[in-house]
Amino acid sequence: MGKTKSIMSWGQLILLFGVFCLFIYAFTQRVTFEKLEPIIAVEGFEFSGNTITKYSGSDEVVEIPFSYSYGETTNFSGSITFNNRSEAFDFLQEHYTTGADGYYDFYNQIYSQQYPWKYDYSIDKPSFVEGRDIQITSISREAFEGNKQIKKIILPSSIERIELFAFRDCLNLEEIEFSEGLKVIGDSSFWGTNLKKLVLPSTVEQIDPYAFFNCKNLETVVLSTSLTKMTLGTFNGCDNLKTVTFLSKNQVYASSTTAYQPFSRCPNLESIYVYSDLLNYYQTTEPWNLYQDKYKSLI
């Protein structure tokens, strides 16, 4: 019988082996030297779900994050005696509204316990790091209230609501950089700030009572194209307010009382600009007709 013909030559085997080794080397190099993203803490902020609940930082310019993720947890344990429900609620706000497990159990116990109530606790509170797991959509009541360091706030497009007293008495807050997406500005949210100019994003639909109360250095206001409702005392006590521009083509509703109208106690108000086809509405509808001599046509 004749010799069997070799299927693959030695040269082809060596070449194939070399290609295989090169592939293994490239794969191991990729796995070994791939860089991991660093874990960066979100400094100064506390969150609960989609809401910023507190800011304790000291930066002059604060850029609010679009989103966050949970980091490592820290255990807090001990014993405390609550004399009444109010004390228990303060504890709830401090320890259980920042992502810790057990919120609803503790909340229900507040109403079922006899006071004084001795409570033994062991709470795993998470830290907060940069990430995309939870998108931030609102700023809660009193989250920044009374902060004397902040001069500028930068809001991301994810924020839809600013709640009651969120920035009240931030006495040095001079500038807000809004993004499109904000819909509601809450009650007294910027009361007593040092704003000089206010230009709202087009998406704002509603401004709640006293939102910019006593912003004494505010001179110019440009209201949003989507605005449908302004409630009482919105710009009450803005001593230096001179010009207001309505970009909304809606007939904006405003509530008021005898003491508090949209622009009450604004002695330097000179001009309110509205679209020409809305002049009659503002000049004849309460409480807008209080400012009949101020209206000027945009077009």
C-alpha atoms as a printed R data frame, in Angstrom:
    type eleno elety resid chain resno       x       y      z
1   ATOM     1    CA   MET     A     1   0.000   0.000  0.000
2   ATOM     2    CA   GLY     A     2   1.216   3.556 -0.716
3   ATOM     3    CA   LYS     A     3   2.039   6.099  2.016
4   ATOM     4    CA   THR     A     4  -0.865   8.189  3.351
5   ATOM     5    CA   LYS     A     5  -0.623  11.797  2.280
6   ATOM     6    CA   SER     A     6  -0.182  14.290  5.180
7   ATOM     7    CA   ILE     A     7  -3.267  16.525  5.631
8   ATOM     8    CA   MET     A     8  -1.266  19.505  7.051
9   ATOM     9    CA   SER     A     9   2.403  20.306  6.659
10  ATOM    10    CA   TRP     A    10   4.722  21.113  9.540
11  ATOM    11    CA   GLY     A    11   4.909  24.686  8.385
12  ATOM    12    CA   GLN     A    12   1.128  25.087  8.515
13  ATOM    13    CA   LEU     A    13   1.021  23.569 12.007
14  ATOM    14    CA   ILE     A    14   3.662  26.011 13.275
15  ATOM    15    CA   LEU     A    15   1.762  28.953 11.733
16  ATOM    16    CA   LEU     A    16  -1.531  27.848 13.287
17  ATOM    17    CA   PHE     A    17   0.116  27.407 16.684
18  ATOM    18    CA   GLY     A    18   1.608  30.912 16.455
19  ATOM    19    CA   VAL     A    19  -1.786  32.458 15.666
20  ATOM    20    CA   PHE     A    20  -3.325  30.615 18.622
21  ATOM    21    CA   CYS     A    21  -0.611  31.860 21.006
22  ATOM    22    CA   LEU     A    22  -1.028  35.421 19.748
23  ATOM    23    CA   PHE     A    23  -4.789  35.252 20.400
24  ATOM    24    CA   ILE     A    24  -4.252  33.946 23.953
25  ATOM    25    CA   TYR     A    25  -1.717  36.679 24.669
26  ATOM    26    CA   ALA     A    26  -4.010  39.441 23.388
27  ATOM    27    CA   PHE     A    27  -6.958  38.131 25.402
28  ATOM    28    CA   THR     A    28  -4.988  37.859 28.655
29  ATOM    29    CA   GLN     A    29  -3.492  41.299 28.176
30  ATOM    30    CA   ARG     A    30  -6.973  42.764 27.690
31  ATOM    31    CA   VAL     A    31  -8.332  41.096 30.813
32  ATOM    32    CA   THR     A    32  -5.295  41.828 32.953
33  ATOM    33    CA   PHE     A    33  -4.884  45.498 32.124
34  ATOM    34    CA   GLU     A    34  -8.477  46.674 31.694
35  ATOM    35    CA   LYS     A    35  -8.990  49.732 33.940
36  ATOM    36    CA   LEU     A    36 -11.894  49.819 36.372
37  ATOM    37    CA   GLU     A    37 -13.912  53.009 36.798
38  ATOM    38    CA   PRO     A    38 -13.087  54.659 40.151
39  ATOM    39    CA   ILE     A    39 -15.845  54.894 42.757
40  ATOM    40    CA   ILE     A    40 -16.413  58.595 43.425
41  ATOM    41    CA   ALA     A    41 -18.456  59.711 46.416
42  ATOM    42    CA   VAL     A    42 -21.207  62.296 45.954
43  ATOM    43    CA   GLU     A    43 -20.017  64.779 48.573
44  ATOM    44    CA   GLY     A    44 -22.433  66.791 50.699
45  ATOM    45    CA   PHE     A    45 -25.681  65.314 49.341
46  ATOM    46    CA   GLU     A    46 -28.200  62.955 50.903
47  ATOM    47    CA   PHE     A    47 -30.888  61.234 48.852
48  ATOM    48    CA   SER     A    48 -34.092  59.294 49.293
49  ATOM    49    CA   GLY     A    49 -35.258  57.585 46.137
50  ATOM    50    CA   ASN     A    50 -35.435  60.185 43.378
51  ATOM    51    CA   THR     A    51 -35.169  63.143 45.765
52  ATOM    52    CA   ILE     A    52 -32.350  65.226 47.234
53  ATOM    53    CA   THR     A    53 -33.207  65.481 50.924
54  ATOM    54    CA   LYS     A    54 -30.230  67.431 52.251
55  ATOM    55    CA   TYR     A    55 -27.101  69.317 51.243
56  ATOM    56    CA   SER     A    56 -24.446  69.984 53.893
57  ATOM    57    CA   GLY     A    57 -21.551  71.095 51.697
58  ATOM    58    CA   SER     A    58 -19.811  74.475 51.666
59  ATOM    59    CA   ASP     A    59 -19.154  75.030 47.944
60  ATOM    60    CA   GLU     A    60 -19.983  78.426 46.426
61  ATOM    61    CA   VAL     A    61 -20.990  76.827 43.115
62  ATOM    62    CA   VAL     A    62 -23.117  73.692 43.503
63  ATOM    63    CA   GLU     A    63 -23.854  71.468 40.520
64  ATOM    64    CA   ILE     A    64 -26.685  69.130 41.403
65  ATOM    65    CA   PRO     A    65 -26.060  65.599 40.082
66  ATOM    66    CA   PHE     A    66 -28.295  64.063 37.417
67  ATOM    67    CA   SER     A    67 -28.282  60.674 39.162
68  ATOM    68    CA   TYR     A    68 -26.493  58.571 41.765
69  ATOM    69    CA   SER     A    69 -25.850  55.003 42.947
70  ATOM    70    CA   TYR     A    70 -25.587  53.406 46.385
71  ATOM    71    CA   GLY     A    71 -22.120  52.683 47.766
72  ATOM    72    CA   GLU     A    72 -21.017  50.776 50.847
73  ATOM    73    CA   THR     A    73 -23.193  50.809 53.969
74  ATOM    74    CA   THR     A    74 -22.282  51.931 57.475
75  ATOM    75    CA   ASN     A    75 -24.034  50.458 60.502
76  ATOM    76    CA   PHE     A    76 -25.478  52.736 63.175
77  ATOM    77    CA   SER     A    77 -26.728  51.006 66.306
78  ATOM    78    CA   GLY     A    78 -27.779  51.996 69.761
79  ATOM    79    CA   SER     A    79 -30.751  52.809 71.937
80  ATOM    80    CA   ILE     A    80 -32.871  55.951 72.141
81  ATOM    81    CA   THR     A    81 -35.996  57.005 74.013
82  ATOM    82    CA   PHE     A    82 -38.644  59.068 72.226
83  ATOM    83    CA   ASN     A    83 -40.896  61.171 74.443
84  ATOM    84    CA   ASN     A    84 -43.381  61.847 71.666
85  ATOM    85    CA   ARG     A    85 -44.123  61.257 67.988
86  ATOM    86    CA   SER     A    86 -42.357  64.427 66.945
87  ATOM    87    CA   GLU     A    87 -39.034  63.123 68.269
88  ATOM    88    CA   ALA     A    88 -39.613  59.797 66.527
89  ATOM    89    CA   PHE     A    89 -40.322  61.573 63.234
90  ATOM    90    CA   ASP     A    90 -37.084  63.560 63.574
91  ATOM    91    CA   PHE     A    91 -35.235  60.264 63.956
92  ATOM    92    CA   LEU     A    92 -37.056  58.887 60.913
93  ATOM    93    CA   GLN     A    93 -35.980  61.874 58.818
94  ATOM    94    CA   GLU     A    94 -32.372  61.642 59.937
95  ATOM    95    CA   HIS     A    95 -31.802  57.906 59.609
96  ATOM    96    CA   TYR     A    96 -34.463  56.218 57.501
97  ATOM    97    CA   THR     A    97 -35.111  58.581 54.589
98  ATOM    98    CA   THR     A    98 -31.622  58.245 53.141
99  ATOM    99    CA   GLY     A    99 -31.984  54.815 51.543
100 ATOM   100    CA   ALA     A   100 -31.801  52.719 54.719
101 ATOM   101    CA   ASP     A   101 -33.986  49.614 54.964
102 ATOM   102    CA   GLY     A   102 -36.790  49.571 57.537
103 ATOM   103    CA   TYR     A   103 -38.455  52.911 56.751
104 ATOM   104    CA   TYR     A   104 -42.037  51.622 56.617
105 ATOM   105    CA   ASP     A   105 -41.656  49.362 59.655
106 ATOM   106    CA   PHE     A   106 -40.398  52.247 61.758
107 ATOM   107    CA   TYR     A   107 -43.030  54.619 60.350
108 ATOM   108    CA   ASN     A   108 -45.849  52.239 61.370
109 ATOM   109    CA   GLN     A   109 -44.359  51.816 64.840
110 ATOM   110    CA   ILE     A   110 -44.471  55.579 65.410
111 ATOM   111    CA   TYR     A   111 -48.275  55.362 65.492
112 ATOM   112    CA   SER     A   112 -48.595  52.096 67.373
113 ATOM   113    CA   GLN     A   113 -46.177  52.691 70.268
114 ATOM   114    CA   GLN     A   114 -46.880  54.124 73.712
115 ATOM   115    CA   TYR     A   115 -44.707  57.091 74.696
116 ATOM   116    CA   PRO     A   116 -42.136  57.375 76.115
117 ATOM   117    CA   TRP     A   117 -40.858  54.648 73.769
118 ATOM   118    CA   LYS     A   118 -37.429  53.064 74.103
119 ATOM   119    CA   TYR     A   119 -36.168  52.013 70.690
120 ATOM   120    CA   ASP     A   120 -33.187  49.715 70.056
121 ATOM   121    CA   TYR     A   121 -31.924  50.194 66.528
122 ATOM   122    CA   SER     A   122 -29.411  48.769 64.083
123 ATOM   123    CA   ILE     A   123 -29.486  50.652 60.800
124 ATOM   124    CA   ASP     A   124 -27.353  50.073 57.720
125 ATOM   125    CA   LYS     A   125 -27.128  53.463 56.008
126 ATOM   126    CA   PRO     A   126 -25.730  53.471 52.481
127 ATOM   127    CA   SER     A   127 -23.231  55.950 51.115
128 ATOM   128    CA   PHE     A   128 -23.875  57.721 47.825
129 ATOM   129    CA   VAL     A   129 -21.570  57.533 44.822
130 ATOM   130    CA   GLU     A   130 -21.596  58.779 41.265
131 ATOM   131    CA   GLY     A   131 -23.661  56.481 39.070
132 ATOM   132    CA   ARG     A   132 -26.690  56.097 36.831
133 ATOM   133    CA   ASP     A   133 -28.855  53.764 38.921
134 ATOM   134    CA   ILE     A   134 -31.275  56.357 40.347
135 ATOM   135    CA   GLN     A   135 -32.236  59.526 38.482
136 ATOM   136    CA   ILE     A   136 -32.870  62.628 40.606
137 ATOM   137    CA   THR     A   137 -36.195  64.303 39.799
138 ATOM   138    CA   SER     A   138 -36.893  66.580 42.778
139 ATOM   139    CA   ILE     A   139 -35.355  68.681 45.539
140 ATOM   140    CA   SER     A   140 -37.166  68.187 48.838
141 ATOM   141    CA   ARG     A   141 -38.366  70.741 51.354
142 ATOM   142    CA   GLU     A   142 -35.610  72.608 53.205
143 ATOM   143    CA   ALA     A   143 -32.853  70.662 51.421
144 ATOM   144    CA   PHE     A   144 -30.598  73.732 51.055
145 ATOM   145    CA   GLU     A   145 -32.392  76.104 53.430
146 ATOM   146    CA   GLY     A   146 -30.197  78.652 55.202
147 ATOM   147    CA   ASN     A   147 -26.971  77.736 53.396
148 ATOM   148    CA   LYS     A   148 -24.833  80.906 53.489
149 ATOM   149    CA   GLN     A   149 -22.014  79.697 51.191
150 ATOM   150    CA   ILE     A   150 -23.866  78.974 47.953
151 ATOM   151    CA   LYS     A   151 -23.654  81.664 45.273
152 ATOM   152    CA   LYS     A   152 -24.691  79.655 42.219
153 ATOM   153    CA   ILE     A   153 -26.843  76.564 41.650
154 ATOM   154    CA   ILE     A   154 -26.678  74.461 38.473
155 ATOM   155    CA   LEU     A   155 -29.732  72.255 37.931
156 ATOM   156    CA   PRO     A   156 -29.686  69.170 35.678
157 ATOM   157    CA   SER     A   157 -32.427  68.411 33.155
158 ATOM   158    CA   SER     A   158 -33.709  65.555 35.346
159 ATOM   159    CA   ILE     A   159 -35.124  67.912 38.024
160 ATOM   160    CA   GLU     A   160 -38.904  68.335 37.620
161 ATOM   161    CA   ARG     A   161 -39.915  69.780 41.014
162 ATOM   162    CA   ILE     A   162 -38.410  72.101 43.603
163 ATOM   163    CA   GLU     A   163 -40.290  71.712 46.882
164 ATOM   164    CA   LEU     A   164 -41.260  73.955 49.815
165 ATOM   165    CA   PHE     A   165 -38.441  76.085 51.330
166 ATOM   166    CA   ALA     A   166 -35.816  74.235 49.256
167 ATOM   167    CA   PHE     A   167 -33.478  77.258 48.983
168 ATOM   168    CA   ARG     A   168 -35.131  79.642 51.445
169 ATOM   169    CA   ASP     A   169 -32.754  82.124 53.085
170 ATOM   170    CA   CYS     A   170 -29.751  81.115 50.997
171 ATOM   171    CA   LEU     A   171 -28.773  84.747 51.407
172 ATOM   172    CA   ASN     A   172 -25.821  84.720 49.005
173 ATOM   173    CA   LEU     A   173 -27.455  82.758 46.191
174 ATOM   174    CA   GLU     A   174 -27.115  85.110 43.206
175 ATOM   175    CA   GLU     A   175 -27.577  82.855 40.186
176 ATOM   176    CA   ILE     A   176 -29.543  79.773 39.154
177 ATOM   177    CA   GLU     A   177 -28.594  77.946 35.967
178 ATOM   178    CA   PHE     A   178 -31.774  76.110 34.993
179 ATOM   179    CA   SER     A   179 -32.137  73.256 32.513
180 ATOM   180    CA   GLU     A   180 -35.167  72.351 30.456
181 ATOM   181    CA   GLY     A   181 -37.299  69.822 32.363
182 ATOM   182    CA   LEU     A   182 -38.284  71.730 35.499
183 ATOM   183    CA   LYS     A   183 -42.099  71.904 35.819
184 ATOM   184    CA   VAL     A   184 -43.006  73.138 39.324
185 ATOM   185    CA   ILE     A   185 -41.339  75.723 41.562
186 ATOM   186    CA   GLY     A   186 -42.589  75.140 45.090
187 ATOM   187    CA   ASP     A   187 -43.929  77.315 47.903
188 ATOM   188    CA   SER     A   188 -41.348  79.791 49.259
189 ATOM   189    CA   SER     A   189 -38.591  77.810 47.561
190 ATOM   190    CA   PHE     A   190 -36.326  80.812 46.826
191 ATOM   191    CA   TRP     A   191 -37.599  83.117 49.590
192 ATOM   192    CA   GLY     A   192 -34.988  85.700 50.622
193 ATOM   193    CA   THR     A   193 -32.270  84.750 48.122
194 ATOM   194    CA   ASN     A   194 -29.937  87.282 46.491
195 ATOM   195    CA   LEU     A   195 -31.026  86.681 42.888
196 ATOM   196    CA   LYS     A   196 -30.606  89.608 40.517
197 ATOM   197    CA   LYS     A   197 -32.030  88.106 37.319
198 ATOM   198    CA   LEU     A   198 -34.425  85.207 36.817
199 ATOM   199    CA   VAL     A   199 -34.929  83.455 33.477
200 ATOM   200    CA   LEU     A   200 -37.086  80.348 33.786
201 ATOM   201    CA   PRO     A   201 -36.760  77.384 31.414
202 ATOM   202    CA   SER     A   202 -39.600  76.936 28.920
203 ATOM   203    CA   THR     A   203 -40.889  73.818 30.711
204 ATOM   204    CA   VAL     A   204 -42.029  75.513 33.958
205 ATOM   205    CA   GLU     A   205 -45.822  75.222 34.234
206 ATOM   206    CA   GLN     A   206 -46.557  76.327 37.801
207 ATOM   207    CA   ILE     A   207 -45.096  78.670 40.424
208 ATOM   208    CA   ASP     A   208 -46.412  78.133 43.956
209 ATOM   209    CA   PRO     A   209 -47.047  80.815 46.638
210 ATOM   210    CA   TYR     A   210 -44.250  83.132 47.754
211 ATOM   211    CA   ALA     A   211 -41.691  81.323 45.575
212 ATOM   212    CA   PHE     A   212 -39.528  84.456 45.213
213 ATOM   213    CA   PHE     A   213 -40.783  86.368 48.241
214 ATOM   214    CA   ASN     A   214 -38.412  89.095 49.516
215 ATOM   215    CA   CYS     A   215 -35.799  88.646 46.789
216 ATOM   216    CA   LYS     A   216 -34.870  92.267 47.312
217 ATOM   217    CA   ASN     A   217 -32.147  92.507 44.646
218 ATOM   218    CA   LEU     A   218 -34.152  90.878 41.873
219 ATOM   219    CA   GLU     A   219 -34.502  93.316 38.944
220 ATOM   220    CA   THR     A   220 -35.469  91.293 35.863
221 ATOM   221    CA   VAL     A   221 -37.805  88.306 35.462
222 ATOM   222    CA   VAL     A   222 -38.484  86.294 32.294
223 ATOM   223    CA   LEU     A   223 -41.295  83.773 32.763
224 ATOM   224    CA   SER     A   224 -41.589  80.499 30.866
225 ATOM   225    CA   THR     A   225 -43.487  79.705 27.662
226 ATOM   226    CA   SER     A   226 -45.332  76.817 29.369
227 ATOM   227    CA   LEU     A   227 -46.514  78.794 32.398
228 ATOM   228    CA   THR     A   228 -50.222  78.359 33.241
229 ATOM   229    CA   LYS     A   229 -50.419  79.194 36.963
230 ATOM   230    CA   MET     A   230 -48.888  81.683 39.396
231 ATOM   231    CA   THR     A   231 -50.145  81.660 42.956
232 ATOM   232    CA   LEU     A   232 -50.339  84.425 45.532
233 ATOM   233    CA   GLY     A   233 -47.384  86.529 46.578
234 ATOM   234    CA   THR     A   234 -45.006  85.031 44.016
235 ATOM   235    CA   PHE     A   235 -42.790  88.127 43.833
236 ATOM   236    CA   ASN     A   236 -44.030  89.878 46.961
237 ATOM   237    CA   GLY     A   237 -41.482  92.262 48.484
238 ATOM   238    CA   CYS     A   238 -39.075  92.289 45.539
239 ATOM   239    CA   ASP     A   239 -38.112  95.912 46.144
240 ATOM   240    CA   ASN     A   240 -35.951  96.383 43.051
241 ATOM   241    CA   LEU     A   241 -38.013  94.431 40.515
242 ATOM   242    CA   LYS     A   242 -38.344  96.570 37.392
243 ATOM   243    CA   THR     A   243 -39.204  94.362 34.427
244 ATOM   244    CA   VAL     A   244 -41.283  91.196 34.004
245 ATOM   245    CA   THR     A   245 -41.730  89.398 30.676
246 ATOM   246    CA   PHE     A   246 -44.424  86.769 30.042
247 ATOM   247    CA   LEU     A   247 -43.302  84.455 27.227
248 ATOM   248    CA   SER     A   248 -46.310  82.198 27.771
249 ATOM   249    CA   LYS     A   249 -49.147  82.467 25.247
250 ATOM   250    CA   ASN     A   250 -51.486  80.944 27.837
251 ATOM   251    CA   GLN     A   251 -53.893  83.013 29.906
252 ATOM   252    CA   VAL     A   252 -51.896  82.552 33.091
253 ATOM   253    CA   TYR     A   253 -54.090  82.086 36.166
254 ATOM   254    CA   ALA     A   254 -53.096  83.877 39.379
255 ATOM   255    CA   SER     A   255 -54.539  83.563 42.881
256 ATOM   256    CA   SER     A   256 -54.299  86.397 45.407
257 ATOM   257    CA   THR     A   257 -55.528  87.878 48.671
258 ATOM   258    CA   THR     A   258 -55.954  91.485 49.726
259 ATOM   259    CA   ALA     A   259 -52.448  91.457 51.176
260 ATOM   260    CA   TYR     A   260 -50.648  89.259 48.670
261 ATOM   261    CA   GLN     A   261 -50.853  89.690 44.903
262 ATOM   262    CA   PRO     A   262 -48.334  88.448 42.323
263 ATOM   263    CA   PHE     A   263 -46.268  91.668 42.478
264 ATOM   264    CA   SER     A   264 -47.362  93.238 45.770
265 ATOM   265    CA   ARG     A   265 -44.799  95.468 47.505
266 ATOM   266    CA   CYS     A   266 -42.759  95.894 44.311
267 ATOM   267    CA   PRO     A   267 -42.499  99.708 44.320
268 ATOM   268    CA   ASN     A   268 -40.071  99.957 41.384
269 ATOM   269    CA   LEU     A   269 -41.982  97.761 38.931
270 ATOM   270    CA   GLU     A   270 -42.039  99.652 35.628
271 ATOM   271    CA   SER     A   271 -42.999  97.245 32.835
272 ATOM   272    CA   ILE     A   272 -44.809  93.931 32.369
273 ATOM   273    CA   TYR     A   273 -44.431  92.618 28.829
274 ATOM   274    CA   VAL     A   274 -47.126  90.298 27.420
275 ATOM   275    CA   TYR     A   275 -48.186  89.255 23.928
276 ATOM   276    CA   SER     A   276 -50.484  91.795 22.271
277 ATOM   277    CA   ASP     A   277 -53.398  89.369 21.932
278 ATOM   278    CA   LEU     A   278 -53.301  88.832 25.719
279 ATOM   279    CA   LEU     A   279 -53.247  92.518 26.729
280 ATOM   280    CA   ASN     A   280 -56.996  92.628 27.264
281 ATOM   281    CA   TYR     A   281 -56.926  89.503 29.436
282 ATOM   282    CA   TYR     A   282 -54.288  90.919 31.785
283 ATOM   283    CA   GLN     A   283 -55.797  94.395 31.905
284 ATOM   284    CA   THR     A   284 -59.295  93.164 32.784
285 ATOM   285    CA   THR     A   285 -58.776  89.978 34.840
286 ATOM   286    CA   GLU     A   286 -58.182  89.938 38.591
287 ATOM   287    CA   PRO     A   287 -55.619  90.204 40.061
288 ATOM   288    CA   TRP     A   288 -53.667  91.104 36.918
289 ATOM   289    CA   ASN     A   289 -55.732  94.257 36.430
290 ATOM   290    CA   LEU     A   290 -54.023  95.758 39.477
291 ATOM   291    CA   TYR     A   291 -51.114  96.519 37.142
292 ATOM   292    CA   GLN     A   292 -53.050  98.017 34.214
293 ATOM   293    CA   ASP     A   293 -50.596 100.856 33.658
294 ATOM   294    CA   LYS     A   294 -47.580  98.536 33.592
295 ATOM   295    CA   TYR     A   295 -48.440  96.371 30.580
296 ATOM   296    CA   LYS     A   296 -46.565  96.661 27.326
297 ATOM   297    CA   SER     A   297 -46.855  94.594 24.165
298 ATOM   298    CA   LEU     A   298 -44.166  92.070 23.215
299 ATOM   299    CA   ILE     A   299 -45.223  92.232 19.549
